Amino acid sequence: VAVRHCYFHDYPTGVSLGASAINFRVLHDSGHSPNDSTHMTEHCVVYDVEIAEWGDWQAVTTIDLGGVAFHINTKNGWVVDSHIHHVQSHGVTLSRTLALSQQAPPRDIYVCRNVIHHPKEYGVGIKHGVKVAVTQNKIWRVRSSASSQGSCVAVLNHDRVQDWPYPDNVWIIWNECYDAQRGIHSSFDSSGITESSSIRSRMYAVTNLVHHILPYLARCESSYGVYGFGFNIDARTEAWVFNNTLFKCSKAIKQTAGAADDTLAQYSTTIVQNNVVLDVPDCVNCPDPPYTACAAPDDFHVWVSRNAFLDYFGMDYNLHYGNIRFVVTGQSGTHKTNVADVNVLHSWLNGSSIESDPLLTSTSALNFRPTSSSPCKNAGIDDT
C-alpha cells in the first residue's frame, strides 16, 4: 500500500470521534481476524504527504485526530519526506491499541526526513513497537494534552501483554527537536506483566539536536516538574544516549525510577556518553496564549531520580557548560539532594568529561558545529 503526493486537511473541530488521516492496521475483532501475529498488513508507504489542520491542535481534551498511525500487526512501514502539522493528537504514532492477546505491535517501522510541528500530544509516539527507526526528522512546537506531556518523541508501552511487554530496538537518530515540553521521553508501566531482567526496552538516542525544551504549563496541568526534559529515561530501559547536543533544556537528562521501588534499578541501564550539555536556562514565559510561565526554577544538567539507580547509570566523556547542576533523589523518593551521591556525578565530570565552553559556531543562530578550536573535537570515546 502506498500513499503518495496527497493532501489531507481540515478535519472538523469539535468532533468526539478520533481518526488519523492515514491508518494502517488489521481488525481486532476475533470474528474477522485470527488471534495471532502472522496475519499482517505489510509494506505500507507514506511519501510526500501533507496533513494539516486535523482537528484543533490547541484543544485541551484528547481526541486521536492524528497524522499517520501504524496499529495492530503492521510490519514494514515507512513515513518519508512528509509534512504533518496542526493536528490534535500525534504526528506519527505506533500502537497495539485494542489488540487481541496474541496480536503484535507494529514492527520494522521507519519514520524519516519528515517535518512535524504543532501536534497536540507528541511528534512521534511509539506507544508500542519493535525495530523502529526515527531519523532525520524536524519536530517542534509540541504541547501537552490531558493525556500526554508534549514530547517530540515518546517511547511508551501502552497495551502491553506478557508476550509484548515493551517497545524494543528503538533508534532515534539525527533528529532536531525543539520548542516542546519534553524532547525525547520514555515511560513504562509493568502492571499486568511479570518483571524480570530479560524484560526491558532498548532505546538508542544518537546524534540528536535537542534545544529549547521548556516547562510550559498547559491549562489542564498543574505540575511544573513533569516538563522541560531534554531526555527523560524511565526505569526498565536499556538506554544509550550518545553524541547528542542539548541546548537550553530546563532539565537536560533525567533517569527516572518511575515508581518508588529501588528493585527496578536492576532492570535499568543508562549510558550517557559524548554529549554536549550547555546553557540550562532559568524559567521563561511561554509564547502560546493557553500556557503560562513556569512556577519556579528547578533546572539541572543531570538528575538521577533515585540513588539506587547510580549503580546502573554511566556518564562519561560529556561536555558540560553553563549553570552546571547535578541532582540525585534519595531513598525516600523525595527531591532532596543526597550530597554524597551528587559527588559521584561530579567525580564523573572531573574525570573523563569536560567543563568548558564548547566553542560552537553560533548558538544564537542555532549553528552548533564545533569551531576549529572547540574542545569537543576528538575528545569523545568510541566505546560502542
Backbone torsions as a table, in degrees:
resi	resn	phi	psi	omega
1	VAL	NA	128.3	178.6
2	ALA	-129.2	130.1	173.5
3	VAL	-116.4	113.0	-173.3
4	ARG	-131.8	146.6	169.5
5	HIS	53.4	42.8	-178.4
6	CYS	-115.4	160.2	179.3
7	TYR	-129.7	114.0	176.7
8	PHE	-108.2	128.2	-174.4
9	HIS	-157.1	158.4	170.3
10	ASP	60.1	52.6	168.7
11	TYR	-69.0	137.5	-173.7
12	PRO	-58.9	140.5	174.1
13	THR	-84.8	161.3	176.8
14	GLY	79.9	8.9	178.9
15	VAL	-86.0	160.6	-178.8
16	SER	-106.5	-6.8	-177.9
17	LEU	-106.7	123.4	-179.2
18	GLY	-82.4	152.9	177.5
19	ALA	-163.6	125.8	171.8
20	SER	-74.3	151.0	177.3
21	ALA	-61.3	-40.9	178.6
22	ILE	-130.3	127.2	-171.7
23	ASN	-137.0	121.1	177.3
24	PHE	-112.7	131.3	179.6
25	ARG	-170.8	171.5	160.8
26	VAL	-109.2	164.7	-177.7
27	LEU	-70.0	150.1	176.8
28	HIS	-105.1	14.4	177.8
29	ASP	-90.9	117.9	-176.5
30	SER	-61.0	-18.1	177.0
31	GLY	-75.7	-17.1	-177.9
32	HIS	-117.9	-25.2	-178.1
33	SER	-128.8	136.1	176.6
34	PRO	-68.4	151.3	-179.6
35	ASN	-84.2	75.4	178.2
36	ASP	-151.2	177.5	-178.8
37	SER	-106.4	10.2	-174.4
38	THR	-104.8	-17.8	174.1
39	HIS	-88.1	108.6	-164.1
40	MET	-128.5	158.7	163.0
41	THR	-101.1	115.8	-170.2
42	GLU	-121.8	160.4	172.1
43	HIS	55.4	64.9	-178.1
44	CYS	-109.0	121.5	-174.4
45	VAL	-119.9	129.4	170.1
46	VAL	-117.8	116.5	-174.5
47	TYR	-135.5	130.2	175.0
48	ASP	54.0	54.7	179.8
49	VAL	-116.5	143.3	171.4
50	GLU	-114.5	132.1	175.3
51	ILE	-124.8	121.3	-171.4
52	ALA	-141.5	148.4	175.3
53	GLU	51.3	50.7	-179.2
54	TRP	-96.7	86.2	-171.8
55	GLY	86.2	-161.8	-177.2
56	ASP	-110.1	105.6	-172.6
57	TRP	-68.5	-15.7	179.2
58	GLN	-102.1	7.5	179.1
59	ALA	-67.3	146.4	178.6
60	VAL	-80.3	-39.6	-178.5
61	THR	-70.6	151.0	-176.9
62	THR	-98.0	117.1	170.8
63	ILE	-132.7	133.4	-174.8
64	ASP	-76.9	72.0	172.8
65	LEU	-103.0	85.7	-172.9
66	GLY	-115.3	-172.8	-177.6
67	GLY	-85.6	-83.8	-176.8
68	VAL	-118.9	135.0	-179.0
69	ALA	-129.7	132.3	169.7
70	PHE	-111.5	125.0	-174.8
71	HIS	-120.0	-145.0	-169.3
72	ILE	-56.0	132.2	172.3
73	ASN	55.3	34.2	171.4
74	THR	-96.7	146.7	-176.9
75	LYS	-150.4	145.5	179.9
76	ASN	60.2	70.2	179.8
77	GLY	-120.3	147.9	-179.5
78	TRP	-132.9	136.7	165.5
79	VAL	-125.3	112.4	-168.6
80	VAL	-135.8	137.5	170.6
81	ASP	55.0	41.2	-178.8
82	SER	-116.3	163.0	-177.6
83	HIS	-124.3	114.3	-176.4
84	ILE	-124.3	121.8	-173.9
85	HIS	-155.1	154.6	179.2
86	HIS	52.7	60.9	177.9
87	VAL	-118.8	149.6	-172.5
88	GLN	-79.4	-9.3	-179.7
89	SER	-133.8	-120.5	-174.8
90	HIS	-86.8	158.5	164.4
91	GLY	-78.6	-57.6	174.6
92	VAL	-133.6	136.0	178.1
93	THR	-134.7	151.3	172.9
94	LEU	-125.5	133.5	178.9
95	SER	-161.1	165.9	170.3
96	ARG	-120.5	40.1	179.9
97	THR	-56.0	132.5	177.8
98	LEU	65.2	16.8	-178.9
99	ALA	-67.5	150.1	168.2
100	LEU	-69.1	166.4	-167.6
101	SER	-59.7	-33.4	-176.1
102	GLN	-102.3	-1.0	179.6
103	GLN	-75.6	147.5	-168.7
104	ALA	-97.0	157.6	169.9
105	PRO	-74.7	171.0	175.5
106	PRO	-58.4	144.1	-178.7
107	ARG	-135.9	145.8	178.3
108	ASP	56.2	62.4	-178.3
109	ILE	-113.8	136.5	-173.7
110	TYR	-125.4	118.7	-179.3
111	VAL	-119.0	108.4	-165.7
112	CYS	-141.1	138.8	169.6
113	ARG	58.8	34.7	177.5
114	ASN	-100.0	157.1	171.0
115	VAL	-110.9	118.4	-176.3
116	ILE	-129.0	119.4	179.8
117	HIS	-148.2	156.5	-176.4
118	HIS	56.2	43.9	165.4
119	PRO	-88.8	151.2	-174.9
120	LYS	-81.2	-34.6	-173.6
121	GLU	-104.3	-56.2	178.5
122	TYR	-160.5	159.1	178.4
123	GLY	-73.5	-60.3	174.0
124	VAL	-123.3	119.2	-178.7
125	GLY	-113.6	112.6	178.1
126	ILE	-100.1	83.2	178.5
127	LYS	-68.6	-27.9	172.0
128	HIS	-166.5	139.2	179.3
129	GLY	179.7	153.8	180.0
130	VAL	-130.6	131.6	-176.8
131	LYS	59.1	75.1	-175.8
132	VAL	-123.6	133.5	174.9
133	ALA	-120.0	123.5	174.9
134	VAL	-117.3	107.9	-168.4
135	THR	-145.0	141.3	173.5
136	GLN	61.6	31.8	176.0
137	ASN	-97.4	154.9	172.6
138	LYS	-115.7	117.2	-171.6
139	ILE	-129.2	125.8	-180.0
140	TRP	-153.8	171.4	-179.0
141	ARG	51.1	58.9	179.2
142	VAL	-103.6	131.9	-177.2
143	ARG	-127.5	153.8	-176.0
144	SER	-75.2	161.5	172.8
145	SER	-124.7	-171.7	178.3
146	ALA	-65.7	-17.7	-176.5
147	SER	-126.0	11.6	179.5
148	SER	-146.8	172.8	-173.6
149	GLN	-122.5	25.1	169.2
150	GLY	66.6	49.3	-177.5
151	SER	-95.5	141.8	172.0
152	CYS	-64.1	-48.4	175.0
153	VAL	-131.6	124.9	179.4
154	ALA	-120.5	133.2	176.8
155	VAL	-118.2	113.6	-171.6
156	LEU	-127.2	178.5	172.7
157	ASN	-133.9	54.0	174.5
158	HIS	-65.9	152.4	175.3
159	ASP	56.6	43.9	-178.8
160	ARG	-80.8	151.6	168.6
161	VAL	-140.2	170.7	-174.9
162	GLN	-59.5	-37.4	-180.0
163	ASP	-74.0	-25.3	179.7
164	TRP	-131.6	72.1	-171.9
165	PRO	-77.2	-34.4	-174.9
166	TYR	-144.7	157.0	166.5
167	PRO	-61.7	150.9	-177.6
168	ASP	-146.2	147.5	176.8
169	ASN	59.2	54.9	179.5
170	VAL	-101.8	123.0	-178.4
171	TRP	-113.0	124.9	179.8
172	ILE	-120.6	105.1	-165.0
173	ILE	-134.3	131.4	168.8
174	TRP	60.0	37.0	175.2
175	ASN	-99.9	154.7	168.8
176	GLU	-110.5	122.2	-178.0
177	CYS	-125.1	127.3	-179.0
178	TYR	-159.3	167.8	178.9
179	ASP	50.3	57.2	179.7
180	ALA	-139.8	173.2	178.4
181	GLN	-88.7	-23.7	168.4
182	ARG	-141.9	149.4	178.1
183	GLY	-86.7	-87.8	179.3
184	ILE	-115.0	122.1	-165.9
185	HIS	-134.3	134.1	171.5
186	SER	-122.1	143.8	179.5
187	SER	-151.8	128.5	-174.3
188	PHE	-133.9	150.4	-178.8
189	ASP	-131.0	128.0	-176.5
190	SER	-97.4	4.3	-178.5
191	SER	-61.5	134.1	179.3
192	GLY	89.5	-2.6	176.7
193	ILE	-130.6	161.1	-179.6
194	THR	-91.6	121.9	179.6
195	GLU	-68.4	141.5	169.5
196	SER	-160.2	162.9	-178.4
197	SER	-66.5	-18.0	180.0
198	SER	-88.1	-9.4	-179.8
199	ILE	-104.0	100.5	177.4
200	ARG	-160.0	158.3	179.7
201	SER	-88.3	147.0	173.8
202	ARG	-115.6	123.7	-178.1
203	MET	-131.9	134.2	-179.0
204	TYR	-122.4	116.7	178.4
205	ALA	-115.2	111.6	-168.8
206	VAL	-132.7	128.5	169.5
207	THR	59.9	39.8	174.6
208	ASN	-95.8	150.1	172.1
209	LEU	-106.5	114.6	-176.8
210	VAL	-122.1	116.8	-175.3
211	HIS	-146.2	156.0	179.8
212	HIS	52.6	54.5	174.3
213	ILE	-102.3	109.7	-166.2
214	LEU	-127.7	153.1	-171.2
215	PRO	-86.7	64.1	176.1
216	TYR	-67.1	147.9	178.4
217	LEU	-104.1	124.0	175.6
218	ALA	-79.8	162.4	179.0
219	ARG	-62.3	-27.9	-176.3
220	CYS	-94.6	4.9	-177.4
221	GLU	-122.8	159.9	178.2
222	SER	-134.6	-1.3	-173.8
223	SER	-104.6	115.5	175.3
224	TYR	-64.4	-35.8	-168.2
225	GLY	-67.7	-17.5	-176.6
226	VAL	-88.5	1.3	-176.2
227	TYR	-118.4	166.2	172.4
228	GLY	90.1	11.6	-178.6
229	PHE	-84.9	128.9	169.5
230	GLY	-69.3	-53.0	172.1
231	PHE	-126.1	128.4	174.1
232	ASN	-123.9	112.9	-170.0
233	ILE	-118.0	118.0	-174.2
234	ASP	-83.8	167.4	171.2
235	ALA	-61.5	166.1	-178.5
236	ARG	66.9	26.2	-178.4
237	THR	-125.8	135.3	161.4
238	GLU	-96.3	108.0	-175.3
239	ALA	-118.8	131.5	173.4
240	TRP	-113.3	116.0	-178.1
241	VAL	-114.5	98.5	-171.6
242	PHE	-123.5	139.1	164.5
243	ASN	60.6	32.5	178.2
244	ASN	-99.7	156.2	173.1
245	THR	-114.9	124.8	178.8
246	LEU	-119.6	120.9	-174.6
247	PHE	-131.7	127.0	179.4
248	LYS	52.4	50.6	169.7
249	CYS	-106.2	122.9	-174.0
250	SER	-57.3	-40.6	177.2
251	LYS	-127.3	97.9	-165.8
252	ALA	-65.4	-57.9	-175.8
253	ILE	-135.8	126.3	177.1
254	LYS	-131.0	129.6	166.2
255	GLN	-97.3	115.0	-174.3
256	THR	-109.9	141.2	-178.7
257	ALA	-74.2	-24.6	-177.9
258	GLY	80.4	-54.2	175.7
259	ALA	-130.9	156.6	-178.9
260	ALA	-77.3	67.0	-175.0
261	ASP	-143.9	105.9	-176.0
262	ASP	-70.1	-16.0	177.8
263	THR	-65.7	-20.3	178.9
264	LEU	-68.8	-17.3	-177.9
265	ALA	-57.6	-37.2	-177.0
266	GLN	-67.2	-16.1	177.6
267	TYR	-97.5	10.9	-170.2
268	SER	-130.4	128.8	175.5
269	THR	-138.1	126.0	177.1
270	THR	-128.7	125.9	177.2
271	ILE	-116.1	122.6	-177.5
272	VAL	-119.4	110.0	-176.4
273	GLN	-140.3	149.1	169.9
274	ASN	62.2	30.3	179.6
275	ASN	-103.6	155.0	173.2
276	VAL	-112.5	121.1	179.5
277	VAL	-121.3	118.6	-175.4
278	LEU	-146.8	153.6	172.8
279	ASP	54.4	55.6	169.5
280	VAL	-63.4	124.8	-170.1
281	PRO	-88.7	167.8	164.3
282	ASP	-83.1	178.0	179.4
283	CYS	-62.4	145.3	178.4
284	VAL	-134.5	163.0	175.8
285	ASN	-79.4	147.0	178.2
286	CYS	-86.7	138.6	-178.2
287	PRO	-77.8	-11.7	-174.6
288	ASP	-95.0	132.0	-174.9
289	PRO	-55.4	-36.2	-177.1
290	PRO	-71.3	-5.3	-172.7
291	TYR	-115.7	159.2	-179.8
292	THR	-121.7	175.1	177.0
293	ALA	-69.0	158.7	178.7
294	CYS	-69.8	160.0	-169.4
295	ALA	-80.1	-40.0	-176.9
296	ALA	-160.9	150.1	180.0
297	PRO	-69.1	136.4	178.5
298	ASP	-156.9	60.4	-165.5
299	ASP	-108.8	147.1	-176.0
300	PHE	-157.8	162.5	172.4
301	HIS	-82.7	-45.9	-177.7
302	VAL	-140.5	135.1	176.0
303	TRP	-132.6	119.1	170.0
304	VAL	-101.2	115.2	-163.2
305	SER	-78.3	-13.3	172.0
306	ARG	-145.4	135.1	-171.1
307	ASN	-67.8	-18.6	175.4
308	ALA	-62.9	-22.2	-177.7
309	PHE	-80.7	-9.2	-179.6
310	LEU	-59.5	-33.1	-179.9
311	ASP	-66.8	-15.9	-176.8
312	TYR	-118.7	17.7	-177.6
313	PHE	-123.2	120.2	179.8
314	GLY	-116.9	129.5	-178.5
315	MET	-139.6	114.9	176.3
316	ASP	-157.6	167.0	179.8
317	TYR	55.1	41.7	173.5
318	ASN	-113.0	161.7	172.9
319	LEU	-113.7	128.8	178.8
320	HIS	-120.1	137.1	179.9
321	TYR	-153.5	132.6	173.8
322	GLY	84.6	115.2	175.8
323	ASN	55.2	45.4	-176.2
324	ILE	-68.8	124.6	178.8
325	ARG	-148.2	128.1	176.4
326	PHE	-113.1	143.9	-178.8
327	VAL	-133.6	137.0	170.4
328	VAL	-128.4	128.8	178.0
329	THR	-85.8	138.6	-176.8
330	GLY	-76.4	178.2	-177.6
331	GLN	-59.4	-27.0	-176.5
332	SER	-69.8	-15.1	-177.7
333	GLY	87.4	-1.2	176.1
334	THR	-81.0	172.6	-178.4
335	HIS	-93.3	21.1	177.6
336	LYS	-75.3	134.3	-176.5
337	THR	-73.5	131.1	172.6
338	ASN	-93.0	109.3	-169.9
339	VAL	-61.8	-42.2	-178.3
340	ALA	-61.8	-41.2	-179.5
341	ASP	-70.1	-38.0	176.7
342	VAL	-62.4	-35.2	177.4
343	ASN	-63.1	-29.3	174.6
344	VAL	-61.6	-46.2	178.6
345	LEU	-62.7	-41.9	178.5
346	HIS	-64.1	-33.0	178.2
347	SER	-64.9	-33.9	175.3
348	TRP	-65.8	-41.0	178.7
349	LEU	-61.6	-41.2	-177.4
350	ASN	-77.8	-5.9	179.0
351	GLY	-93.1	-97.9	-174.7
352	SER	-87.4	-15.4	-178.0
353	SER	-85.6	170.7	-174.2
354	ILE	-123.6	137.6	171.0
355	GLU	-113.9	95.7	-171.9
356	SER	-165.1	156.7	172.3
357	ASP	-62.3	122.8	-177.3
358	PRO	-71.7	-10.9	179.2
359	LEU	53.2	57.6	174.7
360	LEU	-83.1	165.1	-171.0
361	THR	-61.2	-54.6	178.6
362	SER	-165.6	96.8	179.0
363	THR	-67.5	-29.5	178.7
364	SER	-65.4	-30.5	176.4
365	ALA	-96.0	10.0	179.9
366	LEU	58.2	35.2	173.3
367	ASN	-105.4	101.1	-172.0
368	PHE	-99.0	18.9	177.0
369	ARG	-72.0	135.9	178.1
370	PRO	-69.7	140.2	174.2
371	THR	-75.5	174.7	-176.8
372	SER	-64.5	-24.9	-179.4
373	SER	-100.1	10.8	-177.7
374	SER	-66.0	135.7	175.6
375	PRO	-69.4	-8.8	177.7
376	CYS	-71.9	-26.2	-172.3
377	LYS	-67.4	126.8	177.7
378	ASN	57.6	28.7	-176.0
379	ALA	-108.5	-5.9	-177.6
380	GLY	-86.4	-161.2	-179.6
381	ILE	-137.6	138.7	174.6
382	ASP	-98.0	87.1	-171.8
383	ASP	-130.8	55.7	-176.1
384	THR	-93.5	NA	NA
